[in-house]
Amino acid sequence: MDRSVGSGLVKMRRRAQNARHKLNREYQWERPHRQILAAVTEDHGYTVQAGPFMGMHYDPGFPTDQALVPRLLGYYEAELHPIVHQAIAKGYDRIIDIGSSEGYYAVGFARRLPEAQVFAFDIDEEMRARCRQMTELNGVKDRVHIHGLCDHSALEEHVTERSLIISDCEGGEMNLLDPSQAPSLLKADLIVEVHDHIVPGISEEMIARFQPTHDIGIVASMLQDPRRFECLQSLSSKTQRLAVDERRPVPMEWMVMTRRL
């Protein structure tokens, strides 16, 4: 057999094996996920139960994924809750949410900051549609402005001195959050999920760019304790652990950058 053909067959087998493993993982997650979701929504429905965005409503018709349970229980990215509470107390005029997904932060901040304008950016059309539904469901559609791709010109247009930028754009922060291309970034406070596992060196670059003008703190992701949640206690210990697993590919970090006055 030609070596190139043999190599191609090996690669095909590996791809098929990887696909089967992925399906098995998804199947293993999906079955307990339905059980978890039923336990979480039995008493409170699709309303966020705790945390800074307690009371925010989700549409039960949304396709469910592993991120929905953490959001509904109110522990999603709980490491940032003290930072979010501080941001609410600060009373920003504008929130710029880059990688807004279905609107957890965009709608959450709009509810907690009734005078603020929120600009939500996401390249995924389906997520933008869900975000629109979330704004309507939570009565904030007049103050949440939903857009596609965020670029330097959009930052220059929307960022003011009373702005908070929240960024979760899967490595895109390396090119986007560049004050040499968007000087208005230096006016704002920022919460940036850094993705060094996708684009190595992002954290060091963010520090180099913003340290002259901002105080910078690092927040690391942590595992949650399922014993905190009463609604999970009827589930098996394994299912409880699944319930509080945010399914991150690697431990994550956020950079919290506060402009020095």
SULNORHU-V10107 format. One record per residue. N is the residue number from 0. RES is the residue in three letters. OMEGA is omega in whole degrees, 0 to 359 (none if undefined). Layout:
BEGIN
<<N | RES | OMEGA> <N | RES | OMEGA>>
END
This chain:
BEGIN
<<0 | MET | 175> <1 | ASP | 183> <2 | ARG | 181> <3 | SER | 178> <4 | VAL | 178> <5 | GLY | 178> <6 | SER | 179> <7 | GLY | 179> <8 | LEU | 178> <9 | VAL | 180> <10 | LYS | 179> <11 | MET | 179> <12 | ARG | 180> <13 | ARG | 178> <14 | ARG | 179> <15 | ALA | 178> <16 | GLN | 179> <17 | ASN | 179> <18 | ALA | 179> <19 | ARG | 179> <20 | HIS | 180> <21 | LYS | 178> <22 | LEU | 179> <23 | ASN | 179> <24 | ARG | 180> <25 | GLU | 180> <26 | TYR | 180> <27 | GLN | 177> <28 | TRP | 189> <29 | GLU | 183> <30 | ARG | 179> <31 | PRO | 180> <32 | HIS | 178> <33 | ARG | 178> <34 | GLN | 180> <35 | ILE | 183> <36 | LEU | 178> <37 | ALA | 180> <38 | ALA | 183> <39 | VAL | 186> <40 | THR | 186> <41 | GLU | 184> <42 | ASP | 188> <43 | HIS | 183> <44 | GLY | 183> <45 | TYR | 179> <46 | THR | 180> <47 | VAL | 193> <48 | GLN | 184> <49 | ALA | 177> <50 | GLY | 185> <51 | PRO | 181> <52 | PHE | 178> <53 | MET | 180> <54 | GLY | 178> <55 | MET | 186> <56 | HIS | 172> <57 | TYR | 178> <58 | ASP | 178> <59 | PRO | 180> <60 | GLY | 178> <61 | PHE | 169> <62 | PRO | 184> <63 | THR | 174> <64 | ASP | 186> <65 | GLN | 181> <66 | ALA | 185> <67 | LEU | 181> <68 | VAL | 176> <69 | PRO | 180> <70 | ARG | 183> <71 | LEU | 178> <72 | LEU | 177> <73 | GLY | 179> <74 | TYR | 181> <75 | TYR | 182> <76 | GLU | 183> <77 | ALA | 178> <78 | GLU | 182> <79 | LEU | 185> <80 | HIS | 177> <81 | PRO | 179> <82 | ILE | 179> <83 | VAL | 178> <84 | HIS | 178> <85 | GLN | 180> <86 | ALA | 178> <87 | ILE | 180> <88 | ALA | 181> <89 | LYS | 174> <90 | GLY | 179> <91 | TYR | 175> <92 | ASP | 184> <93 | ARG | 172> <94 | ILE | 176> <95 | ILE | 185> <96 | ASP | 184> <97 | ILE | 188> <98 | GLY | 192> <99 | SER | 181> <100 | SER | 184> <101 | GLU | 173> <102 | GLY | 181> <103 | TYR | 180> <104 | TYR | 182> <105 | ALA | 181> <106 | VAL | 179> <107 | GLY | 179> <108 | PHE | 178> <109 | ALA | 179> <110 | ARG | 185> <111 | ARG | 180> <112 | LEU | 189> <113 | PRO | 177> <114 | GLU | 186> <115 | ALA | 168> <116 | GLN | 184> <117 | VAL | 179> <118 | PHE | 186> <119 | ALA | 182> <120 | PHE | 173> <121 | ASP | 182> <122 | ILE | 183> <123 | ASP | 184> <124 | GLU | 180> <125 | GLU | 179> <126 | MET | 177> <127 | ARG | 178> <128 | ALA | 178> <129 | ARG | 180> <130 | CYS | 177> <131 | ARG | 177> <132 | GLN | 180> <133 | MET | 180> <134 | THR | 180> <135 | GLU | 182> <136 | LEU | 184> <137 | ASN | 174> <138 | GLY | 182> <139 | VAL | 188> <140 | LYS | 181> <141 | ASP | 184> <142 | ARG | 177> <143 | VAL | 185> <144 | HIS | 191> <145 | ILE | 183> <146 | HIS | 176> <147 | GLY | 184> <148 | LEU | 172> <149 | CYS | 177> <150 | ASP | 184> <151 | HIS | 180> <152 | SER | 177> <153 | ALA | 177> <154 | LEU | 180> <155 | GLU | 181> <156 | GLU | 192> <157 | HIS | 186> <158 | VAL | 175> <159 | THR | 180> <160 | GLU | 178> <161 | ARG | 184> <162 | SER | 169> <163 | LEU | 176> <164 | ILE | 174> <165 | ILE | 186> <166 | SER | 172> <167 | ASP | 188> <168 | CYS | 166> <169 | GLU | 179> <170 | GLY | 179> <171 | GLY | 180> <172 | GLU | 180> <173 | MET | 181> <174 | ASN | 187> <175 | LEU | 187> <176 | LEU | 184> <177 | ASP | 182> <178 | PRO | 177> <179 | SER | 178> <180 | GLN | 180> <181 | ALA | 184> <182 | PRO | 180> <183 | SER | 177> <184 | LEU | 183> <185 | LEU | 176> <186 | LYS | 194> <187 | ALA | 164> <188 | ASP | 185> <189 | LEU | 167> <190 | ILE | 189> <191 | VAL | 170> <192 | GLU | 185> <193 | VAL | 187> <194 | HIS | 179> <195 | ASP | 179> <196 | HIS | 176> <197 | ILE | 178> <198 | VAL | 183> <199 | PRO | 175> <200 | GLY | 182> <201 | ILE | 184> <202 | SER | 180> <203 | GLU | 181> <204 | GLU | 179> <205 | MET | 179> <206 | ILE | 180> <207 | ALA | 183> <208 | ARG | 191> <209 | PHE | 183> <210 | GLN | 178> <211 | PRO | 186> <212 | THR | 187> <213 | HIS | 165> <214 | ASP | 188> <215 | ILE | 174> <216 | GLY | 180> <217 | ILE | 176> <218 | VAL | 182> <219 | ALA | 177> <220 | SER | 181> <221 | MET | 175> <222 | LEU | 179> <223 | GLN | 179> <224 | ASP | 182> <225 | PRO | 180> <226 | ARG | 178> <227 | ARG | 193> <228 | PHE | 184> <229 | GLU | 185> <230 | CYS | 181> <231 | LEU | 192> <232 | GLN | 178> <233 | SER | 181> <234 | LEU | 177> <235 | SER | 181> <236 | SER | 178> <237 | LYS | 180> <238 | THR | 176> <239 | GLN | 180> <240 | ARG | 176> <241 | LEU | 184> <242 | ALA | 183> <243 | VAL | 179> <244 | ASP | 181> <245 | GLU | 173> <246 | ARG | 178> <247 | ARG | 181> <248 | PRO | 178> <249 | VAL | 171> <250 | PRO | 186> <251 | MET | 175> <252 | GLU | 173> <253 | TRP | 172> <254 | MET | 178> <255 | VAL | 188> <256 | MET | 184> <257 | THR | 183> <258 | ARG | 175> <259 | ARG | 183> <260 | LEU | none>>
END
